[in-house]
């Protein structure tokens, strides 16, 4: 690559990115990834701070047992987010790839209609199954799941709106959507719990936050145009996204549900607190991935792959993971007591272990998302296999909470090793061909 005052990308890459997101000519892919990552990382910091306050308030107001109930309900929402995130990824990919504003609008409107149909279907299914689901999770009242169904119905189309902003690289507007959701959830939950609605109030606040974020994430001027012929999302792309996010959601959330099933409510509440802290690392890494994905998708017309597009996010996430694990290893008592209070002190020794598992998985996600931005990859299916293996392994090995986490560390290390092979193999081929 030629060097000047700023890094210059390959012509094909630069033209692809300019055509899709209107970048200044001198702005490189690496600069966009780095700048966007900083914006999204700042967003994650703000959202995480709000969520920390939210979790502190809820944990202290509800106690371990009720807090465990609430976490199980939130985890169900996260499971349904596999569909939400699949729509977001597909929308971001094809909004980025289509060259004209009208074509982008066509992709957006098509996916939004489908998302509402599927969202209403998921919400209706949860409403119908609220009694057996409540019995499995030992929830005190199945009607809480009926309230949650309302939020799930709107959560899927929210993914399309966020995907459109992501595909346009409107990272500030995307940040506003996430911050609105977190703020409304905190304010509404605090008020409703104070008024005596307990878990019902928390679930109602979740629904209100989703609806508020959907309203804030309205059409921008880029998409308020007449739809034109576009390159639509293919069936294979949709299946790839769904498979990827189903596996991701299972890995990130089912451990909480399985622990909720096998352990006493107080113990499950302790594990839920550890998981909430550990997921901070995953959310931070996903903010970096969400920037890399549309940039890499927009540059797919280039015949050559620029390793820096994935290397920079990978190193960014590696640094975040190392800092996070070190902090939790040195100050577990401070973290737990500051956030959740003395009632949760027994979970201190688990924090760093859980962060190791999350860090390994976050690095795998960077590589898998890069593969998916460029082509239809098989790594999503590999992840899905591992997610099923994780549920089965925890079902067998769960004598203690530490054993549950060790199972995750072993499987996530194996997943990272396997998803690294395709990238390393292609990198060797590229290096060999350039040397020749």
C-alpha positions as CSV (number, residue, x, y, z in Angstrom):
1,X,0.0,0.0,0.0
2,X,1.1,3.5,-0.7
3,X,1.8,5.8,2.2
4,X,1.1,9.5,2.5
5,X,-0.2,11.7,5.3
6,X,-2.9,9.1,5.8
7,X,-3.1,5.5,4.9
8,X,-4.5,4.9,1.4
9,X,-6.4,1.7,0.7
10,X,-6.5,-0.3,-2.5
11,X,-8.4,1.5,-5.2
12,X,-11.2,-1.1,-5.5
13,X,-11.7,-1.0,-1.7
14,X,-11.7,2.8,-1.6
15,X,-14.2,3.1,-4.4
16,X,-16.5,0.4,-2.9
17,X,-16.6,2.2,0.5
18,X,-17.1,5.6,-1.0
19,X,-20.0,4.4,-3.2
20,X,-21.7,2.9,-0.2
21,X,-21.1,5.2,2.6
22,X,-19.7,8.4,1.0
23,X,-16.4,8.5,2.8
24,X,-13.9,11.2,2.1
25,X,-11.4,9.9,-0.5
26,X,-8.4,10.1,1.9
27,X,-10.1,8.1,4.7
28,X,-8.8,4.5,4.8
29,X,-10.7,1.5,5.9
30,X,-8.4,1.2,8.9
31,X,-9.1,4.8,10.0
32,X,-12.9,4.2,9.6
33,X,-12.7,1.0,11.7
34,X,-10.6,2.7,14.4
35,X,-12.7,5.9,14.5
36,X,-16.0,4.0,14.5
37,X,-14.7,1.6,17.1
38,X,-13.9,4.5,19.4
39,X,-17.4,6.0,18.9
40,X,-19.1,2.6,19.6
41,X,-16.7,1.9,22.5
42,X,-17.7,5.2,24.1
43,X,-21.3,4.2,23.5
44,X,-20.7,0.9,25.2
45,X,-19.0,2.6,28.1
46,X,-22.0,4.9,28.6
47,X,-24.6,2.1,28.2
48,X,-22.6,-0.2,30.4
49,X,-22.4,2.5,33.1
50,X,-26.2,3.0,32.9
51,X,-26.7,-0.8,33.0
52,X,-24.4,-1.1,36.0
53,X,-26.5,1.5,37.9
54,X,-29.6,-0.4,36.7
55,X,-28.2,-3.8,38.0
56,X,-27.0,-2.2,41.3
57,X,-30.5,-0.7,41.9
58,X,-32.4,-3.9,40.9
59,X,-30.1,-6.2,42.9
60,X,-30.3,-4.1,46.0
61,X,-34.0,-3.5,45.8
62,X,-35.0,-7.0,44.9
63,X,-32.4,-9.2,46.6
64,X,-30.7,-12.3,45.1
65,X,-33.8,-14.5,44.7
66,X,-36.0,-11.9,42.9
67,X,-32.9,-10.6,41.0
68,X,-32.4,-14.2,39.7
69,X,-36.0,-14.2,38.4
70,X,-35.5,-10.9,36.6
71,X,-32.2,-12.1,35.1
72,X,-33.9,-15.2,33.8
73,X,-36.6,-13.0,32.1
74,X,-33.9,-10.8,30.6
75,X,-32.1,-13.9,29.3
76,X,-35.2,-15.0,27.5
77,X,-35.3,-11.6,25.7
78,X,-31.6,-12.2,24.8
79,X,-32.4,-15.6,23.4
80,X,-35.0,-14.0,21.1
81,X,-32.5,-11.4,20.2
82,X,-30.9,-14.1,17.9
83,X,-33.6,-13.2,15.4
84,X,-33.2,-9.5,16.1
85,X,-29.5,-9.6,15.6
86,X,-29.8,-11.7,12.4
87,X,-32.1,-9.0,10.9
88,X,-29.6,-6.4,12.0
89,X,-26.6,-8.1,10.5
90,X,-28.4,-8.8,7.1
91,X,-29.8,-5.3,6.9
92,X,-26.4,-3.7,7.7
93,X,-24.6,-5.9,5.2
94,X,-26.9,-5.2,2.3
95,X,-27.5,-1.5,3.1
96,X,-23.7,-1.2,3.0
97,X,-23.4,-3.1,-0.3
98,X,-26.1,-1.4,-2.3
99,X,-24.7,1.5,-4.2
100,X,-27.6,4.0,-4.3
101,X,-29.7,5.6,-1.6
102,X,-32.9,4.3,-3.2
103,X,-31.6,0.8,-3.2
104,X,-30.7,1.0,0.4
105,X,-34.2,2.2,1.2
106,X,-35.6,-0.8,-0.7
107,X,-33.6,-3.2,1.4
108,X,-34.6,-1.5,4.6
109,X,-38.4,-1.4,3.9
110,X,-38.4,-5.1,2.7
111,X,-36.7,-6.4,5.8
112,X,-38.7,-4.2,8.2
113,X,-42.0,-5.7,7.0
114,X,-40.7,-9.2,7.4
115,X,-39.3,-8.4,10.9
116,X,-42.7,-7.2,12.2
117,X,-44.3,-10.5,11.0
118,X,-41.7,-12.6,12.7
119,X,-41.6,-10.4,15.9
120,X,-45.4,-10.7,16.4
121,X,-45.1,-14.5,15.9
122,X,-42.4,-14.8,18.5
123,X,-44.3,-12.7,21.0
124,X,-47.4,-14.7,20.4
125,X,-45.5,-18.0,20.9
126,X,-44.1,-16.9,24.2
127,X,-47.5,-15.6,25.4
128,X,-49.0,-19.1,24.6
129,X,-46.2,-20.9,26.4
130,X,-46.0,-18.7,29.4
131,X,-47.2,-21.4,31.9
132,X,-44.8,-24.3,31.1
133,X,-41.9,-21.8,30.6
134,X,-42.6,-20.3,34.1
135,X,-42.7,-23.7,35.6
136,X,-39.3,-24.7,34.1
137,X,-37.7,-21.5,35.3
138,X,-39.4,-21.6,38.7
139,X,-40.9,-18.1,38.2
140,X,-43.5,-17.1,40.8
141,X,-46.1,-15.8,38.2
142,X,-46.3,-16.8,34.5
143,X,-48.0,-13.5,33.6
144,X,-44.5,-11.9,33.7
145,X,-43.8,-13.8,30.5
146,X,-47.0,-12.5,28.9
147,X,-45.8,-8.9,29.6
148,X,-42.4,-9.8,28.2
149,X,-44.0,-11.0,25.0
150,X,-45.0,-7.4,24.1
151,X,-41.4,-6.3,24.2
152,X,-40.2,-9.2,22.1
153,X,-42.7,-8.4,19.4
154,X,-41.1,-5.0,18.9
155,X,-37.5,-6.1,19.5
156,X,-37.2,-7.9,16.1
157,X,-38.0,-4.9,13.9
158,X,-35.8,-2.7,16.2
159,X,-32.9,-4.8,14.8
160,X,-33.7,-3.8,11.2
161,X,-33.7,-0.1,12.2
162,X,-30.4,-0.5,13.9
163,X,-29.0,-2.5,11.0
164,X,-29.9,0.3,8.6
165,X,-27.9,2.8,10.8
166,X,-25.0,0.4,11.1
167,X,-24.9,-0.2,7.3
168,X,-24.8,3.6,6.7
169,X,-22.1,3.8,9.3
170,X,-24.3,6.2,11.3
171,X,-22.6,5.1,14.5
172,X,-23.7,8.2,16.5
173,X,-27.3,7.6,15.8
174,X,-26.9,3.9,16.5
175,X,-25.3,4.9,19.9
176,X,-28.4,7.1,20.6
177,X,-30.7,4.1,20.1
178,X,-28.8,2.0,22.6
179,X,-28.5,4.8,25.2
180,X,-32.2,5.5,25.0
181,X,-33.0,1.9,25.6
182,X,-30.8,1.8,28.7
183,X,-32.0,5.1,30.2
184,X,-35.7,4.3,29.8
185,X,-35.2,0.8,31.3
186,X,-33.4,2.3,34.3
187,X,-35.9,5.1,35.0
188,X,-39.0,3.0,34.4
189,X,-37.8,0.0,36.4
190,X,-36.8,2.1,39.4
191,X,-40.1,3.9,39.4
192,X,-42.2,0.8,39.0
193,X,-40.3,-1.2,41.7
194,X,-40.7,1.7,44.1
195,X,-44.4,1.7,43.4
196,X,-44.5,-1.9,44.5
197,X,-44.7,-3.8,41.2
198,X,-41.4,-5.7,41.8
199,X,-40.6,-8.2,39.0
200,X,-43.7,-7.1,37.0
201,X,-42.3,-3.5,37.1
202,X,-39.0,-4.6,35.8
203,X,-40.5,-6.6,32.9
204,X,-42.8,-3.7,32.0
205,X,-39.8,-1.3,32.0
206,X,-38.0,-3.7,29.5
207,X,-41.0,-3.4,27.2
208,X,-41.1,0.4,27.5
209,X,-37.4,0.6,26.8
210,X,-37.7,-1.4,23.6
211,X,-40.6,0.7,22.3
212,X,-38.8,3.9,23.1
213,X,-35.6,2.8,21.3
214,X,-37.7,1.8,18.3
215,X,-39.3,5.3,18.2
216,X,-35.9,7.0,18.5
217,X,-34.4,4.8,15.8
218,X,-36.7,6.2,13.1
219,X,-35.9,6.7,9.4
220,X,-33.1,9.1,8.8
221,X,-33.0,11.4,5.7
222,X,-30.9,8.8,3.9
223,X,-33.8,6.3,3.7
224,X,-36.7,8.7,3.3
225,X,-36.5,8.3,-0.5
226,X,-38.4,6.2,-3.0
227,X,-37.2,2.6,-3.1
228,X,-35.2,1.5,-6.1
229,X,-34.1,-1.8,-7.4
230,X,-31.7,-3.3,-4.9
231,X,-29.5,-6.3,-4.4
232,X,-31.7,-8.1,-1.9
233,X,-30.6,-10.3,1.0
234,X,-30.3,-13.8,-0.3
235,X,-31.8,-16.8,1.5
236,X,-28.3,-18.1,2.2
237,X,-27.3,-14.8,3.9
238,X,-30.4,-14.9,6.1
239,X,-29.8,-18.5,7.1
240,X,-26.1,-17.7,7.8
241,X,-27.1,-14.8,10.1
242,X,-29.8,-16.8,11.9
243,X,-27.4,-19.7,12.5
244,X,-24.7,-17.4,13.7
245,X,-26.8,-15.5,16.2
246,X,-28.7,-18.6,17.4
247,X,-25.3,-20.1,18.4
248,X,-24.2,-16.8,19.8
249,X,-27.2,-16.3,22.0
250,X,-27.1,-19.8,23.2
251,X,-23.4,-19.4,24.2
252,X,-24.0,-16.0,25.9
253,X,-27.2,-16.7,27.7
254,X,-28.2,-20.3,28.3
255,X,-25.7,-20.8,31.1
256,X,-27.8,-18.5,33.2
257,X,-30.9,-20.4,32.4
258,X,-29.3,-23.8,33.0
259,X,-27.9,-22.6,36.4
260,X,-31.3,-21.2,37.2
261,X,-32.8,-24.6,36.6
262,X,-30.2,-26.7,38.6
263,X,-29.3,-24.4,41.5
264,X,-31.3,-22.8,44.3
265,X,-32.6,-19.2,43.6
266,X,-30.0,-17.6,45.8
267,X,-27.1,-19.4,44.1
268,X,-28.5,-18.7,40.7
269,X,-28.7,-15.0,41.6
270,X,-25.0,-15.0,42.5
271,X,-24.1,-16.6,39.2
272,X,-26.3,-14.0,37.4
273,X,-24.3,-11.2,39.0
274,X,-21.0,-12.8,37.8
275,X,-22.5,-13.2,34.3
276,X,-23.6,-9.6,34.2
277,X,-20.1,-8.4,35.0
278,X,-18.5,-10.8,32.5
279,X,-20.8,-9.8,29.7
280,X,-19.4,-6.2,29.9
281,X,-16.4,-7.5,28.1
282,X,-18.5,-9.1,25.4
283,X,-20.6,-6.0,24.8
284,X,-17.4,-3.9,24.6
285,X,-16.0,-6.3,22.0
286,X,-19.2,-6.4,20.0
287,X,-19.1,-2.6,19.7
288,X,-15.8,-3.1,17.8
289,X,-17.2,-5.9,15.7
290,X,-20.3,-3.8,14.8
291,X,-18.0,-1.2,13.2
292,X,-15.7,-3.7,11.4
293,X,-18.7,-5.6,9.8
294,X,-20.2,-2.9,7.5
295,X,-16.7,-1.6,6.5
296,X,-15.6,-5.0,5.5
297,X,-18.9,-5.7,3.7
298,X,-18.7,-2.5,1.7
299,X,-15.2,-3.3,0.6
300,X,-16.1,-6.8,-0.6
301,X,-15.7,-5.8,-4.2
302,X,-12.0,-5.8,-3.8
303,X,-10.4,-9.0,-5.1
304,X,-7.8,-8.9,-2.3
305,X,-8.5,-8.9,1.4
306,X,-6.8,-6.4,3.6
307,X,-5.8,-8.3,6.8
308,X,-5.6,-5.0,8.8
309,X,-9.4,-4.7,8.6
310,X,-9.7,-7.7,10.9
311,X,-6.3,-7.5,12.6
312,X,-7.0,-4.1,14.2
313,X,-10.3,-5.2,15.8
314,X,-8.8,-8.5,16.9
315,X,-5.9,-6.7,18.7
316,X,-8.4,-4.1,20.1
317,X,-10.5,-6.9,21.6
318,X,-7.5,-8.8,22.8
319,X,-6.3,-5.7,24.7
320,X,-9.8,-5.1,26.2
321,X,-9.9,-8.8,27.4
322,X,-6.5,-8.6,29.0
323,X,-7.3,-5.4,30.8
324,X,-10.7,-6.7,32.0
325,X,-9.3,-10.0,33.3
326,X,-6.5,-8.3,35.1
327,X,-8.8,-5.8,36.8
328,X,-11.2,-8.5,38.0
329,X,-8.3,-10.7,39.2
330,X,-6.8,-7.8,41.3
331,X,-10.0,-6.2,42.6
332,X,-12.9,-8.8,42.8
333,X,-13.9,-7.7,46.2
334,X,-14.2,-4.0,45.2
335,X,-16.1,-4.8,42.0
336,X,-18.7,-7.0,43.7
337,X,-19.3,-4.9,46.8
338,X,-19.4,-1.7,44.8
339,X,-21.9,-3.0,42.3
340,X,-24.1,-5.5,44.1
341,X,-23.4,-5.2,47.8
342,X,-22.3,-7.6,50.6
343,X,-25.0,-10.2,49.8
344,X,-23.1,-11.2,46.7
345,X,-19.6,-11.6,48.2
346,X,-19.5,-15.3,47.6
347,X,-19.3,-14.7,43.8
348,X,-16.0,-12.8,44.0
349,X,-13.8,-15.8,43.2
350,X,-15.7,-16.5,40.0
351,X,-15.3,-13.1,38.3
352,X,-11.9,-13.6,36.6
353,X,-12.7,-17.1,35.5
354,X,-15.9,-16.0,33.8
355,X,-14.0,-13.1,32.1
356,X,-11.5,-15.6,30.6
357,X,-14.3,-17.6,29.0
358,X,-15.9,-14.4,27.7
359,X,-12.6,-13.1,26.4
360,X,-11.9,-16.3,24.4
361,X,-15.4,-16.2,22.9
362,X,-15.1,-12.5,22.0
363,X,-12.0,-13.1,20.0
364,X,-13.8,-15.9,18.1
365,X,-16.6,-13.6,17.3
366,X,-14.3,-11.0,15.7
367,X,-13.0,-13.7,13.3
368,X,-16.4,-15.2,12.6
369,X,-18.0,-11.8,11.9
370,X,-15.2,-10.9,9.5
371,X,-15.7,-14.1,7.6
372,X,-19.5,-13.5,7.3
373,X,-19.0,-9.9,6.1
374,X,-17.1,-11.2,3.1
375,X,-18.8,-14.5,2.2
376,X,-21.2,-17.2,3.3
377,X,-19.0,-19.0,5.9
378,X,-19.2,-22.3,7.7
379,X,-18.0,-20.9,11.1
380,X,-21.6,-20.1,12.1
381,X,-22.5,-23.7,11.9
382,X,-19.4,-24.6,13.9
383,X,-20.4,-22.2,16.6
384,X,-23.9,-23.7,16.6
385,X,-22.4,-27.1,17.2
386,X,-20.3,-25.7,20.1
387,X,-23.4,-24.0,21.6
388,X,-25.3,-27.3,21.8
389,X,-22.2,-29.0,23.2
390,X,-22.0,-26.2,25.8
391,X,-25.5,-26.8,27.0
392,X,-25.0,-30.5,27.2
393,X,-21.7,-30.2,29.0
394,X,-23.1,-27.8,31.6
395,X,-26.0,-30.2,32.0
396,X,-23.5,-33.0,32.9
397,X,-20.9,-31.0,34.8
398,X,-22.6,-28.6,37.2
399,X,-21.6,-29.7,40.7
400,X,-20.4,-26.2,41.5
401,X,-20.6,-22.8,39.8
402,X,-16.8,-22.9,39.2
403,X,-17.2,-26.2,37.3
404,X,-19.9,-24.6,35.1
405,X,-17.4,-21.8,34.2
406,X,-14.5,-24.2,33.6
407,X,-16.6,-26.1,31.0
408,X,-17.1,-22.8,29.2
409,X,-13.4,-21.9,29.2
410,X,-12.4,-25.3,27.7
411,X,-15.0,-25.1,24.9
412,X,-14.4,-21.5,24.1
413,X,-10.7,-22.1,23.8
414,X,-11.4,-25.0,21.4
415,X,-13.8,-22.8,19.4
416,X,-11.2,-20.0,19.0
417,X,-8.6,-22.4,17.8
418,X,-10.9,-23.9,15.1
419,X,-12.2,-20.6,13.8
420,X,-8.7,-19.2,13.5
421,X,-7.6,-21.9,11.0
422,X,-9.4,-20.6,7.9
423,X,-8.1,-17.0,8.4
424,X,-4.5,-18.2,9.0
425,X,-4.6,-20.5,6.0
426,X,-5.7,-17.8,3.7
427,X,-3.2,-15.4,5.2
428,X,-0.4,-17.8,4.5
429,X,-1.6,-18.2,0.9
430,X,-1.7,-14.4,0.4
431,X,1.7,-14.0,1.8
432,X,3.1,-16.7,-0.3
433,X,1.6,-15.3,-3.5
434,X,2.8,-11.8,-2.8
435,X,6.3,-13.2,-2.1
436,X,6.2,-15.1,-5.4
